[in-house]
């Protein structure tokens, strides 16, 4: 072979080698990057080429898939969308996904590695690819009671099974219908714009993603701290609590909501029944911020990784408080902030004899053939308080339901523990206070199948003398408990 031909042959060999290297690089090294690239429309078309798996409540799907015209053959549809939006999240051809739709996207879309064998068999039989299902812990009756109870109010409801941590209800209002933003049409885009501009923020998940001052509901935690750290041992013995009581390092009196309530040196029990700020503010001050924070953290505060599996916002018990702030923290004010989920967790831990179970929303992940891919096992987060302390606080909450401010939660023939709360908002209490109600129902064997936290954020037009936890939030908590109990 002469020299020119040899050079051409070498050059062609180099080109072939370069082509092989480049092909290998693209197919193996860059494959995932190219597949997930935002401009790779083929991947998006494939993603919407078949029906999606479903999110299941009590054996029935609350999601579905509908055929559309255009490149994307299917879009997501939601049944009772506004009621279940805080659970499912949205899944959109344009705007992506959130909540369970996002966290379980591979399973629902059928690309989960655990479905490989199923897909191999489908290829051999010519069946289309199918997604798996997400089975939730939601009790549909409780969810309906929570959502309809909130109605047009701005607020949230969380109901838990204290024994396991199952989330039985998760409601947030005002809400939205994820079906209206699921497609890529002009109407879907306009719906997204309206939701984004709505001052009431209907797409915000108030149950999991927003934090609020918990107000007097926090007093059950302060009571637990006072008992755990030995500040008081007998819930019916008088406390050292003057009324009026001036907060340390200040000339400011911590006022009680009712000036006629028997709050002077009241016992922890009587003070909870009448929501005496002087007793619980002074107890927090006497304990000090370190002991209060230690107890709060056992109940789930200052934990940035509470996953349901949807991650909740972190509930905060601050570290750098001065003495007056520590006093205010004992009544759920100062800079204490909590999600409605955390307030429900706090209630559930007391109802479960001090044991805090990890809250969870997904009971099972299953394949398209209904085989179980993953099953959730209840998990203990902490022993938030001793059994003895928890039972003393239970007695206080049950007395508050029968003798004090928690009567709105009472259910005939059922033992109920309850606590109301109002929480100041804004500079110098400039905004209407939040209305809270927490409660649990107890079975004859002493176990509790449900604990509830309800938060209402009243409109500015609501007169302040009409804002109370018992009046606004209590009836909702009662209906949710009755739904779980089957009453």
C-alpha positions in Angstrom: 0.0 0.0 0.0 1.4 3.4 -1.0 1.9 6.2 1.5 -1.2 8.3 0.5 -3.6 5.3 0.9 -2.0 4.4 4.2 -2.6 7.9 5.5 -6.2 7.9 4.3 -6.7 4.5 6.0 -5.2 5.8 9.3 -7.3 8.9 9.1 -10.5 6.9 8.5 -9.6 4.6 11.4 -9.2 7.6 13.7 -12.6 8.9 12.6 -14.2 5.6 13.3 -12.5 5.4 16.7 -13.6 9.0 17.5 -17.1 8.1 16.4 -17.1 5.0 18.7 -15.7 7.1 21.6 -18.3 9.8 21.1 -21.1 7.3 20.7 -20.1 5.5 23.9 -19.8 8.8 25.8 -23.3 10.0 24.7 -25.0 6.6 25.3 -23.4 5.8 28.7 -21.8 8.9 30.3 -24.3 11.6 29.1 -27.3 9.4 28.9 -29.0 10.5 32.1 -28.1 14.1 31.6 -29.6 14.2 28.1 -32.6 12.2 29.1 -33.5 14.7 31.8 -32.6 17.8 29.8 -35.3 20.4 29.8 -35.2 20.7 26.0 -35.5 16.9 25.3 -39.1 16.9 24.3 -39.1 13.2 23.4 -38.6 12.3 27.1 -41.6 14.6 28.0 -43.7 13.0 25.3 -42.8 9.5 26.5 -43.6 10.6 30.1 -47.2 11.4 29.2 -47.6 8.6 26.7 -49.5 6.3 29.0 -51.8 6.5 32.0 -50.2 7.2 35.3 -50.5 5.1 38.4 -52.8 6.3 41.1 -52.9 7.7 44.6 -55.2 5.6 46.7 -57.5 6.5 49.7 -59.3 3.7 51.4 -59.0 1.4 48.4 -60.2 3.9 45.9 -58.1 6.1 43.5 -58.4 9.8 44.0 -56.4 10.4 40.8 -56.7 9.3 37.2 -55.5 10.0 33.7 -57.4 11.5 30.8 -56.6 11.5 27.1 -55.8 14.8 25.4 -55.0 16.0 21.9 -51.5 17.0 21.0 -48.0 15.5 21.7 -48.8 14.6 25.3 -51.4 11.9 25.1 -52.5 11.9 28.8 -52.9 14.4 31.5 -53.5 14.0 35.3 -57.0 14.4 36.7 -57.9 14.6 40.4 -61.1 13.5 42.1 -62.2 15.9 44.9 -59.1 17.8 43.9 -59.4 20.8 46.4 -60.1 18.4 49.3 -57.1 16.2 48.6 -54.6 18.8 47.1 -52.6 19.0 50.4 -52.1 15.2 50.1 -51.6 14.6 46.4 -50.0 17.8 45.3 -50.2 18.6 41.6 -48.8 17.0 38.5 -48.6 19.3 35.5 -47.5 18.9 31.9 -46.0 22.4 32.2 -45.2 23.2 35.8 -43.9 19.9 37.2 -45.1 18.3 40.4 -45.0 18.5 44.2 -45.9 16.5 47.3 -46.8 12.8 46.7 -47.0 13.2 43.0 -43.3 14.4 42.9 -41.9 12.2 45.5 -43.3 9.0 43.9 -43.0 10.1 40.3 -40.9 7.2 39.1 -43.3 4.7 40.6 -46.4 6.4 39.3 -44.9 6.9 35.8 -43.7 3.3 35.7 -40.0 4.0 35.5 -39.1 2.8 38.9 -36.3 0.1 38.8 -38.5 -2.1 41.0 -40.9 -2.5 38.1 -38.2 -3.8 35.7 -39.4 -7.4 35.7 -43.0 -6.3 35.2 -42.0 -4.1 32.3 -40.0 -6.9 30.7 -43.0 -9.2 30.8 -45.2 -6.4 29.4 -42.8 -6.0 26.5 -43.0 -9.7 25.7 -46.8 -9.6 25.8 -47.1 -6.3 24.0 -48.8 -4.6 27.0 -48.2 -0.9 27.5 -46.0 0.3 30.4 -48.0 0.8 33.6 -47.2 2.8 36.7 -47.6 1.6 40.3 -49.9 3.0 43.0 -49.3 5.0 46.2 -51.6 3.8 49.0 -52.2 6.6 51.6 -53.2 6.5 55.3 -55.9 9.0 54.8 -59.4 8.2 56.3 -61.8 9.6 53.7 -64.5 10.4 56.3 -62.1 12.3 58.5 -60.7 14.1 55.5 -64.1 15.2 54.4 -65.1 16.3 57.9 -61.9 18.4 58.1 -62.3 20.0 54.6 -66.0 20.7 54.9 -65.5 21.9 58.5 -63.0 24.5 57.4 -65.3 25.6 54.5 -64.4 29.1 53.4 -62.2 29.8 56.4 -58.4 30.1 56.1 -56.9 27.3 58.1 -55.7 23.8 58.4 -56.5 20.5 60.1 -54.3 17.5 60.9 -55.5 14.3 62.4 -53.2 11.5 63.5 -53.5 8.0 64.9 -51.3 8.5 68.0 -50.6 4.7 68.3 -48.9 4.5 64.9 -48.4 8.0 63.5 -50.8 7.5 60.6 -52.0 10.8 59.1 -55.8 10.4 59.0 -56.7 13.8 57.7 -54.6 16.6 56.1 -56.7 19.6 55.1 -55.7 23.2 54.1 -58.0 26.0 53.0 -58.5 27.9 50.8 -57.5 25.1 48.4 -57.3 24.6 44.6 -58.1 21.9 42.1 -54.9 20.4 40.7 -56.8 19.2 37.6 -57.1 22.8 36.4 -53.3 23.1 36.0 -52.5 19.6 34.9 -52.5 20.2 31.1 -50.7 22.6 28.8 -53.6 24.5 27.4 -54.2 28.2 27.6 -56.9 27.6 30.2 -54.4 25.7 32.4 -51.8 28.5 32.1 -54.4 31.1 33.0 -55.5 29.0 36.0 -51.8 28.8 37.2 -51.5 32.6 36.9 -54.6 33.2 38.9 -53.4 30.8 41.6 -50.0 32.4 41.7 -51.5 35.9 42.1 -54.3 35.0 44.6 -53.5 36.8 47.9 -55.0 34.0 49.9 -52.3 31.6 48.5 -54.5 28.6 47.9 -51.5 26.5 46.8 -49.8 26.9 50.2 -50.0 23.7 52.3 -50.9 25.3 55.6 -51.0 21.9 57.4 -47.3 21.0 56.6 -45.5 24.0 55.1 -46.5 27.0 57.2 -45.6 27.8 60.8 -47.7 29.7 63.3 -47.6 30.7 67.0 -49.3 27.8 68.7 -50.7 30.0 71.5 -52.2 28.2 74.5 -52.2 24.8 72.9 -48.5 24.9 73.8 -49.4 24.9 77.5 -49.7 21.1 77.4 -46.0 20.9 76.6 -45.2 23.5 79.3 -47.1 21.3 81.7 -45.2 18.2 80.6 -41.9 20.1 81.1 -42.9 21.3 84.6 -43.7 17.7 85.6 -40.8 16.1 83.9 -38.3 18.5 85.5 -39.8 18.3 88.9 -41.0 21.9 89.1 -44.4 20.5 90.2 -45.4 17.0 91.0 -49.1 17.2 91.9 -51.3 18.6 89.1 -53.9 19.5 91.7 -51.7 21.3 94.2 -51.4 25.1 94.2 -48.6 26.6 92.3 -46.5 29.7 93.2 -48.2 31.9 90.6 -49.3 35.4 91.6 -52.0 37.1 89.7 -51.2 39.6 88.3 -47.7 38.3 87.6 -45.0 40.6 86.2 -42.5 39.0 83.8 -38.9 39.0 85.0 -36.6 41.9 84.0 -39.7 43.9 83.0 -42.5 46.0 84.4 -45.0 44.2 82.1 -47.8 42.1 83.6 -48.7 38.9 81.7 -52.5 39.2 81.5 -55.0 36.4 81.6 -57.7 36.2 79.0 -60.4 36.2 81.7 -59.9 38.6 84.6 -62.4 36.6 86.7 -60.7 33.2 86.2 -59.3 31.6 89.4 -55.7 31.9 88.3 -53.9 33.1 91.4 -51.7 30.3 92.6 -53.9 27.9 90.5 -52.9 24.3 90.2 -51.6 23.1 86.8 -55.0 21.4 86.3 -57.2 24.4 87.1 -54.8 26.7 85.2 -55.2 24.5 82.0 -59.0 24.5 82.4 -59.0 28.3 82.5 -55.9 28.8 80.3 -54.1 30.9 83.0 -51.2 32.7 81.4 -49.7 33.7 84.7 -49.3 30.0 85.8 -47.8 28.7 82.6 -45.7 31.8 81.8 -44.2 31.7 85.2 -43.6 27.9 85.0 -41.7 28.4 81.8 -39.7 31.2 83.4 -38.9 29.1 86.4 -37.8 26.2 84.3 -35.6 28.3 82.1 -35.1 28.2 78.4 -32.8 25.2 78.4 -35.2 22.8 80.1 -38.1 24.2 78.0 -36.2 23.7 74.8 -35.1 20.2 75.8 -38.7 19.2 76.3 -39.9 20.9 73.1 -37.3 19.1 71.1 -38.5 15.7 72.4 -41.9 16.6 71.1 -40.5 17.3 67.6 -39.5 21.0 67.7 -36.2 22.1 66.0 -36.3 19.0 63.8 -35.7 20.1 60.2 -36.3 16.7 58.7 -39.8 15.6 59.6 -40.7 13.7 56.4 -44.2 12.3 56.0 -42.7 11.6 53.3 -43.6 15.2 52.2 -41.1 17.3 54.3 -42.8 19.6 56.8 -41.5 23.0 57.7 -39.4 23.1 60.8 -41.2 24.0 64.0 -39.1 26.3 66.1 -38.5 26.7 69.8 -35.8 29.4 69.8 -32.4 29.1 71.5 -31.5 32.7 72.1 -34.4 33.9 74.2 -34.1 36.2 77.2 -36.1 35.7 80.4 -39.3 37.6 79.3 -39.3 35.7 76.0 -38.9 32.5 77.9 -41.9 33.3 79.9 -43.9 34.1 76.8 -42.7 30.9 75.1 -44.5 28.9 77.9 -47.9 30.1 76.5 -46.9 29.5 72.9 -45.9 33.1 72.0 -42.6 35.0 71.7 -40.8 33.4 68.7 -42.3 29.9 69.1 -43.6 28.7 65.8 -45.2 25.4 64.8 -46.9 23.7 61.9 -50.4 22.3 62.5 -48.7 18.9 62.0 -46.4 19.6 64.9 -49.2 20.7 67.1 -51.0 17.5 66.3 -47.9 15.5 67.0 -47.6 17.2 70.4 -51.2 16.2 71.2 -50.7 12.7 69.9 -47.7 12.1 72.0 -49.6 13.0 75.2 -52.5 10.8 74.1 -50.1 7.9 73.4 -48.7 7.9 77.0 -45.8 10.1 76.1 -44.6 8.1 73.0 -44.2 10.2 69.9 -44.7 8.2 66.7 -43.3 9.4 63.4 -46.2 10.8 61.3 -46.6 9.2 57.9 -48.9 9.6 54.9 -48.0 6.6 52.7 -48.9 3.2 54.0 -47.8 1.2 50.9 -46.2 1.4 47.5 -47.4 -1.3 45.1 -46.8 -2.4 41.6 -49.4 -2.3 38.7 -50.1 -6.0 39.5 -51.0 -4.9 43.1 -47.8 -6.5 44.5 -46.3 -4.8 47.5 -43.1 -3.0 46.8 -42.7 -1.2 50.1 -44.7 -1.3 53.3 -44.4 1.3 56.0 -43.7 0.1 59.5 -44.7 2.5 62.4 -41.6 4.1 63.9 -41.1 5.8 67.2 -39.6 9.2 67.1 -39.0 9.7 70.8 -40.3 9.2 74.3 -41.4 12.8 74.6 -42.5 12.5 78.2 -42.7 9.7 80.7 -45.9 7.6 80.9 -46.7 9.1 84.3 -46.3 12.7 83.1 -48.4 12.0 79.9 -51.2 10.5 82.0 -51.2 13.5 84.3 -51.5 15.8 81.3 -54.2 13.6 79.8 -56.2 14.0 83.1 -55.7 17.8 82.8 -56.9 17.8 79.2 -59.9 15.6 80.0 -60.8 18.0 82.8 -60.4 20.9 80.5 -62.9 19.2 78.1 -65.5 18.6 80.8 -65.0 21.6 83.1 -63.0 24.2 81.2 -62.6 25.8 77.8 -62.5 22.5 75.8 -66.2 21.6 76.0 -66.6 22.0 72.2 -64.8 18.8 71.7 -67.0 16.6 73.9 -68.5 13.5 72.3 -71.3 11.5 74.0 -70.0 8.2 75.5 -66.4 9.0 74.6 -63.5 10.2 76.8 -62.1 13.4 75.2 -59.1 15.5 76.1 -59.0 19.0 74.7 -57.3 22.4 74.9 -58.1 25.7 73.2 -55.7 28.3 72.1 -55.7 31.9 70.7 -52.4 33.2 69.4 -51.4 36.8 68.8 -50.2 37.8 65.4 -48.5 40.8 64.0 -46.6 43.7 65.6 -48.4 44.7 68.8 -51.1 42.1 68.1 -52.1 44.0 65.0 -53.6 41.1 63.2 -56.6 39.0 64.3 -55.4 36.2 66.6 -55.3 32.6 65.4 -57.9 30.2 66.8 -56.6 26.8 67.8 -58.2 23.6 69.1 -56.4 20.4 70.0 -58.1 17.2 71.2 -58.0 13.4 71.3 -60.6 10.7 71.8 -59.9 7.7 74.0 -61.3 4.2 73.7 -62.4 2.1 76.7 -59.0 0.3 76.8 -57.3 3.7 77.3 -55.7 3.9 73.8 -56.4 6.8 71.5 -57.2 6.2 67.8 -57.2 9.9 66.9 -55.6 13.2 67.9 -56.5 16.4 66.1 -55.1 19.9 65.7 -57.3 22.6 64.0 -56.0 26.1 63.2 -58.2 28.9 61.9 -56.6 32.2 60.7 -59.6 34.6 60.8 -60.2 37.4 58.3 -59.7 41.0 59.4 -63.4 41.5 59.2 -64.1 39.0 62.0 -64.7 40.8 65.4 -62.1 39.9 67.9 -64.7 39.0 70.6 -65.9 36.3 68.2 -62.5 34.7 67.8 -61.9 31.7 70.1 -60.5 28.2 69.7 -63.6 26.6 71.1 -66.0 28.7 69.0 -64.2 28.5 65.6 -62.0 25.4 65.7 -63.6 23.1 68.3 -66.6 22.0 66.3 -64.3 21.0 63.4 -62.1 18.9 65.7 -65.2 17.2 67.1 -66.5 16.2 63.7 -63.1 14.8 62.6 -62.9 12.7 65.8 -66.4 11.5 65.2 -65.6 10.5 61.7 -62.6 8.4 62.8 -64.7 6.8 65.5 -67.5 6.1 63.0 -70.1 8.2 64.8 
